[in-house]
């Protein structure tokens, strides 16, 4: 990204946030989401340092709101992981039988893939390869694995909607470990799973490309690949942390968290905006920070606002925070994690609501009285978002997500235009009323 484009974003952003409304403001939230999902933020991943661009934006807004801080720039930095990124060419040519040429709905370059350049012969997977992985010399070839051939045979039903296929499982392990010492693998499947960058934390010597089988019109014999990959060791990223000091109980805390990182960018133009997951959650955390930063809304307890990085690659940011918290975690009254927050017109689910029934009932009673949301659901504990490290450290923590209309999950269509934000104002009021229950009469 050029310096001119970077400055254009900030010229656009700053006047928009130069106001301090007195209640929740869905316009404010929309502007935050619009900014965080813009191409200049590169999907808030680690290619092109999209996470750092987002961090600067959030930090600047915390500063404008005059939140208190534990560090000079609100950053809590860490660098205990490595990551593979694609910042250049991502071109693949299989010839006339497959028209697509780069990452798309029909092609998925797996995040661990190594830099690969050249023309390669493609050989088909067979049962002999399963029996003796050392019997083949494939270091200059790609292996074509048609998963449907293995999925449709010898499948064992383990229970309702659960099946296990031994050969398919074997092939997945061979592909990930590169047990055949191949240059790479072309995997045909009935559908492509949601993209996740977590496998990019491991350095690999091979490349794996998934293809939608229906998009292939014939046999694939040769591949011409131009893939730029860079494995970055000890990548430095950061959480962004600020707080409003409580009037009566400054050493007791409510914590609001949301992860700002997303899936990033692949190559020169293919990026994941991440509006629902999780620019919308960040927008609400920032809006709550804006609300409590107003003198008339200053609470009795201290309010902590955290934008986490590293969620999409294993809850790294929230895990780092609980191990290095700038205040005693035993002083946390409640941690609310806001993730996939772009809908809500059908209500909200509270993960860990069954673990902390008294706290969930407080939300439920408020909602019954005020009729904010059509329904609130309590779920069991889970480890799928940034509440989990807090919960495992003994804090009361719940993960709230919206139910309703959004775009596809982990997909380029996760944009502001595909969000309803139908429950945004309702949840904001519900949270504020929940905090008021704890105020001293």
C-alpha positions in Angstrom: 0.0 0.0 0.0 1.3 3.4 -0.9 1.7 6.2 1.6 -0.8 8.2 -0.4 -3.5 5.6 0.0 -2.8 5.3 3.7 -3.2 9.0 4.3 -6.5 9.0 2.3 -8.0 6.5 4.7 -7.1 8.6 7.7 -8.3 11.8 6.1 -11.6 10.0 5.6 -11.8 8.5 9.1 -10.9 11.3 11.5 -13.7 13.8 10.7 -16.3 11.0 11.1 -15.2 10.2 14.6 -14.9 13.8 15.7 -18.1 13.7 17.7 -19.3 12.4 21.1 -22.9 11.3 20.9 -24.6 10.6 24.3 -26.1 7.2 23.6 -25.4 4.2 21.4 -24.9 5.2 17.8 -25.2 2.7 15.0 -23.9 5.3 12.5 -20.6 5.3 14.6 -20.6 1.6 14.4 -21.1 1.5 10.7 -18.2 4.0 10.1 -15.9 1.8 12.3 -16.9 -1.3 10.3 -16.5 0.5 7.0 -13.0 1.6 7.9 -11.8 -1.7 9.3 -13.1 -3.6 6.3 -11.6 -1.3 3.7 -9.0 -2.7 1.3 -6.3 -0.5 2.9 -6.5 -2.7 6.0 -5.7 -5.9 4.0 -8.2 -8.0 5.9 -6.5 -7.2 9.2 -4.2 -10.2 8.9 -0.4 -10.5 8.8 0.2 -10.1 5.1 1.2 -6.4 4.4 0.9 -5.9 8.3 -2.8 -5.4 8.1 -3.1 -6.1 11.8 -0.7 -3.2 12.5 -2.7 -0.8 10.3 -5.9 -1.7 12.2 -4.1 -1.4 15.6 -3.0 2.2 14.8 -6.6 3.1 13.9 -8.0 1.6 17.1 -5.3 3.1 19.3 -5.9 6.6 17.7 -9.6 6.3 18.6 -8.9 5.2 22.1 -6.6 8.3 22.4 -9.3 10.6 21.0 -11.7 9.2 23.6 -9.0 10.0 26.3 -9.1 6.5 27.7 -6.6 5.8 30.4 -3.8 3.4 29.4 -1.2 1.1 30.9 1.3 1.7 28.0 2.3 4.7 26.0 0.2 3.8 22.9 -2.3 1.4 24.4 -0.3 -1.5 22.8 0.3 -4.8 24.6 2.8 -6.3 22.2 3.8 -9.9 21.8 5.8 -11.9 19.2 5.6 -15.6 20.3 4.4 -17.0 17.0 5.4 -17.3 13.3 3.2 -17.0 10.3 3.2 -17.7 6.6 2.0 -14.9 4.3 1.3 -14.5 0.6 2.2 -10.9 -0.5 3.0 -11.4 -4.2 2.0 -13.7 -7.0 -0.6 -16.4 -6.4 -1.1 -17.7 -10.0 -1.9 -21.3 -10.9 -2.5 -22.6 -14.4 -3.9 -26.1 -14.9 -4.7 -25.6 -18.6 -8.0 -25.5 -20.3 -9.7 -28.0 -18.0 -9.6 -25.6 -15.1 -10.3 -21.9 -15.9 -9.6 -20.3 -12.5 -6.1 -19.0 -11.9 -5.9 -17.8 -8.3 -7.6 -17.9 -4.9 -11.4 -18.0 -5.4 -14.6 -19.7 -4.4 -13.4 -22.7 -6.5 -9.7 -22.7 -5.5 -8.1 -22.5 -2.0 -4.4 -22.1 -1.4 -3.8 -23.7 2.0 -2.1 -21.2 4.4 1.0 -23.3 5.1 1.9 -23.5 1.4 5.6 -22.9 0.5 6.9 -20.6 -2.2 6.5 -22.6 -5.4 7.5 -21.6 -8.9 7.7 -23.7 -12.1 5.9 -26.3 -14.2 5.1 -29.6 -12.6 3.6 -32.9 -13.7 0.5 -34.1 -11.8 0.2 -37.8 -10.8 -3.0 -39.4 -9.4 -3.2 -40.7 -5.9 -3.6 -44.5 -5.5 -3.7 -47.1 -2.8 -0.1 -48.1 -3.3 0.9 -44.7 -2.0 -1.0 -45.4 1.2 0.7 -48.7 1.8 4.3 -47.5 1.2 4.9 -43.7 1.2 8.6 -44.2 0.7 8.3 -46.1 -2.5 7.7 -43.1 -4.7 9.9 -40.3 -6.0 7.6 -37.3 -6.1 9.8 -34.4 -5.1 9.2 -32.7 -8.4 5.6 -33.7 -8.9 2.1 -32.8 -7.5 -0.2 -35.5 -6.3 -3.8 -35.3 -7.3 -6.1 -36.5 -4.5 -9.8 -36.9 -5.4 -11.3 -37.0 -1.9 -14.7 -38.0 -3.2 -13.3 -41.4 -4.3 -12.3 -42.1 -0.8 -15.3 -40.4 0.9 -17.8 -42.5 -1.0 -16.3 -45.9 -0.1 -15.7 -47.6 3.2 -17.4 -44.9 5.2 -18.4 -45.9 8.7 -21.3 -44.3 10.4 -20.4 -43.5 14.0 -23.7 -41.8 14.9 -26.2 -39.2 13.8 -24.6 -37.2 11.0 -21.1 -38.4 12.0 -19.1 -40.6 9.6 -15.5 -41.7 9.5 -13.5 -42.8 6.4 -10.2 -44.4 7.1 -8.7 -43.8 3.7 -9.8 -40.1 3.6 -8.3 -39.6 7.1 -5.0 -41.3 5.9 -4.8 -39.0 2.9 -5.4 -35.9 5.0 -2.5 -36.8 7.3 -0.2 -37.6 4.3 -1.1 -34.3 2.7 -0.5 -32.2 5.9 2.8 -34.1 6.8 3.9 -34.5 3.1 4.7 -38.1 3.8 5.2 -38.7 0.1 7.8 -35.9 -0.1 6.0 -34.5 -3.0 6.3 -31.0 -4.4 2.7 -30.5 -3.4 -0.9 -31.8 -3.6 -4.0 -30.9 -5.6 -7.1 -31.9 -3.6 -10.5 -32.2 -5.3 -13.5 -32.0 -3.0 -17.2 -31.6 -3.2 -17.0 -28.3 -1.3 -14.3 -26.1 0.2 -14.3 -25.5 3.9 -14.2 -22.0 5.5 -10.8 -20.5 5.0 -8.6 -20.4 8.2 -5.0 -19.1 8.5 -4.1 -21.2 11.5 -2.1 -23.8 9.6 0.1 -21.0 8.4 1.8 -20.9 11.8 3.8 -24.0 10.7 6.6 -23.8 8.1 6.2 -26.3 5.3 8.3 -27.4 2.3 5.3 -28.2 0.1 2.2 -26.5 -1.4 -1.4 -27.7 -1.1 -4.2 -26.4 -3.3 -7.9 -27.4 -2.9 -10.2 -27.3 -5.9 -13.9 -27.6 -6.1 -14.4 -30.7 -8.1 -17.4 -29.5 -10.1 -15.2 -26.7 -11.5 -12.8 -29.1 -13.1 -14.0 -30.1 -16.6 -11.4 -32.9 -17.3 -8.2 -34.5 -16.1 -5.4 -32.4 -14.7 -2.0 -33.4 -16.0 0.3 -30.4 -15.6 0.4 -27.3 -13.4 2.2 -24.0 -13.8 2.6 -22.4 -10.5 3.8 -18.9 -9.5 3.3 -18.6 -5.7 5.1 -16.1 -3.6 5.2 -17.1 0.1 7.1 -15.7 3.0 7.4 -17.4 6.4 7.9 -14.7 9.1 9.4 -15.9 12.4 8.6 -14.2 15.7 6.0 -11.9 14.1 5.1 -9.0 16.4 1.5 -8.1 16.8 -0.4 -6.4 19.6 -3.6 -6.1 21.7 -5.0 -2.7 22.2 -6.1 -2.0 25.8 -7.6 1.1 27.4 -9.9 1.8 30.3 -12.2 4.2 32.1 -11.5 4.5 35.8 -14.5 3.8 38.1 -15.7 6.4 40.5 -16.2 4.2 43.5 -14.4 0.9 42.8 -11.4 1.7 40.5 -9.7 -1.6 41.3 -12.7 -3.8 40.2 -13.3 -4.2 36.5 -15.8 -5.1 33.8 -13.9 -6.1 30.7 -15.2 -5.8 27.1 -13.3 -7.6 24.4 -13.4 -8.2 20.7 -10.8 -9.5 18.3 -9.9 -7.1 15.5 -7.7 -9.5 13.5 -9.2 -11.4 10.5 -8.0 -13.7 7.7 -6.0 -11.2 5.9 -5.0 -11.0 2.2 -3.8 -13.6 -0.2 -1.8 -12.2 -3.1 -2.1 -8.7 -4.5 -5.9 -8.3 -4.3 -7.9 -11.2 -2.7 -8.8 -10.1 0.8 -11.3 -11.0 3.5 -13.1 -7.9 4.8 -14.4 -9.5 8.1 -17.3 -7.3 8.8 -19.3 -9.7 10.9 -16.2 -11.5 12.1 -15.3 -9.3 13.8 -15.3 -5.6 12.8 -18.8 -5.4 14.2 -17.7 -6.6 17.6 -14.8 -4.2 17.6 -17.2 -1.4 16.7 -19.4 -2.2 19.7 -16.4 -2.3 22.1 -15.3 1.1 20.7 -18.9 2.4 21.0 -19.0 1.3 24.6 -15.7 3.0 25.2 -17.1 6.2 23.7 -20.2 5.9 25.9 -18.3 5.4 29.2 -15.7 8.0 28.4 -18.4 10.7 28.6 -18.3 12.4 32.1 -22.1 11.9 32.6 -21.7 8.1 32.0 -18.7 7.5 34.2 -19.4 4.2 36.0 -18.8 3.1 39.6 -16.5 0.3 38.4 -13.6 0.5 36.0 -14.4 -0.4 32.4 -11.6 -2.1 30.4 -11.8 -2.2 26.6 -9.6 -4.6 24.7 -9.2 -5.3 21.0 -7.4 -8.6 20.6 -5.1 -9.7 17.8 -4.3 -13.4 17.1 -7.8 -14.8 17.6 -8.0 -16.4 14.1 -4.8 -18.2 14.6 -5.5 -19.7 18.0 -6.7 -17.1 20.6 -3.1 -15.9 20.9 -4.0 -12.3 21.9 -6.5 -13.1 24.7 -4.2 -15.9 25.9 -1.3 -13.4 26.1 -3.5 -10.9 27.9 -4.6 -13.2 30.7 -1.0 -14.2 31.3 0.2 -10.6 31.4 -2.8 -8.7 32.6 -2.0 -5.2 34.0 -4.5 -5.8 36.8 -5.5 -8.8 39.0 -7.9 -11.0 37.1 -9.6 -12.0 40.4 -10.9 -8.4 40.4 -12.9 -8.9 37.2 -16.6 -8.9 37.8 -17.4 -10.0 34.3 -15.7 -10.3 30.9 -18.0 -9.9 27.9 -16.5 -11.1 24.6 -18.3 -9.7 21.5 -17.8 -11.7 18.3 -19.8 -12.2 15.1 -22.0 -9.3 16.0 -23.3 -8.1 12.7 -26.9 -9.3 13.1 -29.1 -9.7 16.2 -32.6 -9.2 14.8 -33.4 -12.8 15.8 -31.8 -12.4 19.3 -28.4 -13.2 20.9 -26.7 -16.3 22.2 -24.6 -16.1 25.4 -21.9 -18.8 25.4 -21.2 -19.7 29.0 -24.6 -18.5 29.9 -25.3 -22.0 31.4 -22.1 -21.8 33.4 -23.0 -18.5 35.0 -26.8 -18.7 35.2 -27.1 -15.9 37.7 -25.4 -13.4 35.4 -27.4 -14.7 32.4 -30.6 -14.3 34.3 -29.7 -10.6 34.9 -29.6 -10.1 31.1 -32.8 -12.1 30.7 -34.7 -10.1 33.3 -33.7 -6.8 31.7 -34.6 -8.1 28.3 -38.0 -9.3 29.5 -38.7 -5.9 31.1 -37.4 -3.8 28.2 -38.2 -6.1 25.3 -34.8 -5.3 23.6 -34.3 -8.6 21.7 -36.7 -11.3 20.5 -34.9 -13.9 22.5 -31.7 -14.6 24.5 -30.2 -18.1 24.6 -27.8 -19.5 27.1 -25.2 -22.0 25.9 -22.6 -24.2 27.6 -18.9 -23.3 27.8 -16.8 -23.3 24.7 -13.2 -22.6 23.7 -13.9 -21.0 20.3 -13.4 -17.3 21.0 -11.6 -14.8 23.3 -13.7 -15.4 26.4 -12.1 -18.8 26.8 -8.7 -17.8 28.3 -10.5 -15.6 30.8 -13.0 -18.4 31.7 -10.1 -20.9 32.1 -8.3 -18.5 34.4 -11.3 -18.4 36.7 -13.0 -15.2 35.6 -16.7 -14.9 34.9 -16.8 -14.6 31.1 -19.4 -14.9 28.4 -19.2 -14.7 24.6 -22.2 -13.0 23.0 -23.0 -13.4 19.3 -25.9 -12.3 17.2 -28.5 -14.4 15.5 -29.8 -13.2 12.1 -28.8 -12.2 8.6 -25.1 -11.9 7.7 -22.9 -12.7 4.7 -20.9 -16.0 4.5 -18.6 -16.9 7.2 -14.8 -16.5 6.5 -15.6 -15.4 3.0 -14.9 -12.2 1.0 -18.7 -11.5 1.0 -18.5 -10.8 4.8 -19.0 -7.0 4.1 -20.8 -4.2 5.8 -23.4 -4.3 3.0 -24.3 -7.9 4.0 -24.8 -7.1 7.7 -28.2 -6.2 9.1 -26.9 -4.8 12.4 -30.5 -5.5 13.3 -29.9 -6.0 17.0 -27.0 -3.5 17.5 -28.9 -0.8 19.5 -30.8 -3.4 21.5 -27.6 -5.2 22.7 -25.9 -2.0 23.4 -28.8 -0.9 25.7 -28.9 -4.4 27.3 -25.3 -4.3 28.2 -25.5 -0.7 29.6 -28.5 -1.7 31.7 -26.7 -4.8 32.9 -23.8 -2.6 34.1 -26.2 -0.3 35.9 -27.5 -3.2 38.0 -24.1 -3.1 39.7 -24.0 0.6 40.4 -24.3 1.7 44.0 -27.9 3.1 44.7 
